[in-house]
């Protein structure tokens, strides 16, 4: 039996591999792209940044720090394992939906090490304008 999360990731990998190489490499070696390029390669979709409870509300004005995102939605009960996230005791019940076209620099894609997902790294964070859903988080179930 295959979970919906694994199926979604497999389909994303198939879609992406038609056009680009998905790296298995350190962040420093990832290709640097514009958000518009990433938007095109992920099929005009958004990026998702899952949040721990203490991060809820922290990025409503954007952020200048490094963030890890994915184009693939995952349920709260699987996101930690699939993305191999730190802080396994902190549930990810909220997410930011980001418009990659509004993010100047994006690195990736690459496979999540020890996880089973595709990720894009935002080395310089994201501006407030990149936030979708009226500048606040969406609930993940």
C-alpha positions in Angstrom: 0.0 0.0 0.0 1.2 3.5 -0.9 0.2 6.6 1.2 -1.2 9.6 -0.7 1.8 11.6 0.4 4.2 9.1 -1.2 2.0 9.0 -4.3 2.0 12.8 -4.5 5.8 13.0 -4.2 6.3 10.3 -6.8 4.0 12.2 -9.2 5.9 15.5 -8.5 9.2 13.8 -9.1 7.9 12.4 -12.4 6.7 15.9 -13.5 9.9 17.6 -12.5 12.3 15.0 -14.0 10.8 15.7 -17.5 12.5 19.1 -17.5 15.2 19.3 -14.9 17.7 17.4 -12.8 16.8 16.9 -9.1 19.9 17.2 -7.1 21.1 15.0 -4.2 23.7 17.6 -3.0 24.5 20.0 -0.3 22.8 23.4 -0.4 26.0 25.1 -1.5 26.0 23.1 -4.8 22.3 23.6 -5.6 21.4 25.6 -8.8 20.4 29.2 -8.1 17.2 30.2 -9.9 14.7 33.0 -10.0 11.3 32.5 -8.4 9.8 32.8 -11.9 11.9 29.9 -13.2 10.8 27.8 -10.2 7.2 28.7 -10.8 7.5 27.5 -14.4 9.2 24.2 -13.5 6.7 23.3 -10.8 3.8 23.8 -13.1 2.6 27.2 -11.9 2.2 26.0 -8.4 3.0 27.5 -5.0 5.7 26.5 -2.4 4.7 25.4 1.1 6.6 26.2 4.2 5.4 24.1 7.2 5.4 25.7 10.6 6.0 24.6 14.2 3.6 26.0 16.8 6.1 28.7 17.9 6.6 29.9 14.3 2.9 30.5 13.8 2.5 34.2 13.1 6.3 34.8 13.0 6.7 35.3 9.3 3.6 37.4 8.4 5.9 40.3 7.3 8.2 38.0 5.4 11.6 36.8 6.5 15.2 37.3 5.7 16.4 34.0 7.0 16.9 30.7 5.2 13.7 28.6 4.7 13.1 25.1 3.3 9.9 24.6 1.2 8.2 22.0 -0.9 5.7 22.2 -3.8 4.0 19.1 -2.4 1.3 19.3 0.2 1.5 16.7 3.1 -0.9 15.9 6.0 0.2 17.0 9.4 0.6 13.5 10.6 3.2 12.7 7.9 5.0 15.9 7.1 7.7 15.5 9.8 8.7 12.1 8.5 8.3 12.8 4.8 10.4 16.0 4.9 12.7 14.6 7.7 12.1 17.8 9.7 13.9 18.6 13.0 12.0 19.0 16.2 9.9 15.8 15.8 8.1 16.7 19.0 6.7 19.9 17.4 3.7 19.2 15.2 3.4 21.0 11.9 -0.3 22.0 11.9 0.1 25.2 9.9 1.7 26.2 6.7 2.6 29.3 4.7 1.7 29.2 1.0 4.3 31.2 -1.0 4.2 32.5 -4.5 7.6 31.7 -5.9 7.4 34.5 -8.5 7.7 37.0 -5.7 10.9 35.4 -4.3 14.1 36.6 -6.0 16.4 33.7 -5.3 15.5 30.0 -4.9 17.9 27.1 -4.8 16.9 23.6 -6.0 15.2 21.4 -6.4 16.8 18.6 -4.4 15.7 15.4 -2.7 15.2 15.7 1.0 18.0 13.7 2.7 16.6 10.9 4.8 13.1 11.9 3.8 11.0 11.3 0.7 10.2 14.7 -0.8 11.4 17.4 -3.1 12.5 20.6 -1.5 13.5 24.1 -2.6 15.7 26.3 -0.3 15.0 30.1 0.1 18.6 31.2 1.1 17.5 34.8 1.7 14.0 34.1 2.9 11.0 35.7 1.2 9.3 39.1 1.1 5.8 39.7 2.5 4.5 40.0 -1.0 5.2 36.3 -1.5 2.7 35.2 1.1 -0.6 33.9 -0.3 -3.9 33.6 1.7 -4.1 37.2 2.9 -0.8 37.2 4.8 -1.5 34.4 7.3 -1.1 30.7 7.8 -3.4 27.9 6.6 -4.3 25.0 8.8 -3.0 21.6 7.8 -4.9 18.4 8.7 
